[in-house]
Amino acid sequence: MADTTIYVKEATNEQPIQTLESILIQMNGVEWTDVNMGDGEVKITYNENQVTKEQIINKIQQYGLHPL
């Protein structure tokens, strides 16, 4: 398992956070997510044999969200 932290510009409001969590948890290999609404920090635990950090970021971008 690997852990990563990214910041998502829109992850400071409830609706984008719900969308973001849905996107991530549906991805094969993503085991856990936690979003800090205060600063848009997103902590992710994932299986690096199934998904890469780059794939996670690309998926977030496909939904119109902006990782920083």
C-alpha positions as CSV (number, residue, x, y, z in Angstrom):
1,M,0.0,0.0,0.0
2,A,1.1,3.5,-0.7
3,D,-0.1,6.8,0.8
4,T,-0.2,10.2,-1.0
5,T,-1.5,13.6,-0.2
6,I,-2.8,16.0,-2.9
7,Y,-4.7,19.2,-2.7
8,V,-7.8,19.8,-4.8
9,K,-8.9,23.4,-5.4
10,E,-12.6,22.6,-5.2
11,A,-12.4,20.3,-2.2
12,T,-13.4,23.0,0.3
13,N,-17.2,22.7,-0.4
14,E,-19.5,19.8,0.4
15,Q,-20.7,19.0,-3.2
16,P,-17.3,18.7,-4.8
17,I,-16.0,16.7,-1.8
18,Q,-18.8,14.2,-2.3
19,T,-18.1,13.9,-6.0
20,L,-14.3,13.5,-5.3
21,E,-14.8,10.8,-2.7
22,S,-17.2,8.9,-5.1
23,I,-14.7,9.1,-7.9
24,L,-11.8,7.9,-5.8
25,I,-13.5,5.1,-3.9
26,Q,-14.8,3.6,-7.2
27,M,-11.3,3.3,-8.6
28,N,-9.7,-0.1,-8.5
29,G,-6.8,0.0,-6.0
30,V,-8.0,3.0,-3.9
31,E,-8.5,1.7,-0.4
32,W,-9.2,4.8,1.7
33,T,-9.6,8.6,1.2
34,D,-9.9,11.5,3.7
35,V,-10.7,15.0,2.6
36,N,-9.9,18.0,4.8
37,M,-12.6,20.6,3.9
38,G,-10.6,23.4,5.5
39,D,-7.7,23.4,3.0
40,G,-8.7,20.9,0.2
41,E,-6.1,18.3,1.4
42,V,-6.9,14.8,0.2
43,K,-5.2,11.9,1.7
44,I,-5.3,8.7,-0.3
45,T,-4.2,5.1,0.5
46,Y,-3.9,2.9,-2.6
47,N,-2.5,-0.3,-3.9
48,E,0.4,0.8,-6.2
49,N,0.2,-2.5,-8.0
50,Q,-3.3,-1.6,-9.2
51,V,-3.2,2.2,-9.7
52,T,-0.7,5.0,-9.8
53,K,-0.8,8.5,-8.3
54,E,-0.8,9.8,-11.9
55,Q,-3.8,7.8,-12.8
56,I,-5.6,9.1,-9.7
57,I,-4.8,12.7,-10.6
58,N,-5.9,12.1,-14.2
59,K,-9.2,10.7,-13.0
60,I,-9.8,13.7,-10.8
61,Q,-9.1,16.0,-13.7
62,Q,-11.5,14.1,-15.9
63,Y,-14.3,15.2,-13.6
64,G,-13.4,18.9,-13.9
65,L,-11.6,19.1,-10.6
66,H,-8.2,20.8,-10.2
67,P,-5.5,19.0,-8.2
68,L,-2.8,21.5,-7.2
